[in-house]
Amino acid sequence: MSLRANRVGEQMKKELGEIISRKIKDPRIGFVTVTDVRVSGDLQIAKVYISVLGDAEKRENTLKGLAKAKGFIRSEIGQRIRLRKTPEILFEFDESVDYGNRIETLIHEINQENKQED
């Protein structure tokens, strides 16, 4: 990934967090954290990685709400970041957050078992 794509991704991450939390009023969208934005080298596509607080249904509803608001989000990004063409936005769940939480839970369980044995 080019340095420019990295910079655009970082800028988008900052702006997306603000747009999603402040501008979008869709009740389906839960508490969303933008964890990463990866922009293709040609700046055409931006993969936005999100984590959502809640169960699988809440996550799916949030994804539907974001998909519905994609046009609005893209135009907001276009106004805030000076680019000739605003990248196409694709939302994906950041599985690494769930993975990290799972590992943390397992470590906690192992520590509890070790304390009971002592």
Secondary structure, DSSP 8 states (H G I E B T S, - for coil): --HHHHHHHHHHHHHHHHIIIII---TT--SEEEEEEEE-TTSSEEEEEEEESS-HHHHHHHHHHHHHTHHHHHHHHHHHS--SS--EEEEEE-HHHHHHHHHHHHHHHHHHHHHHH-
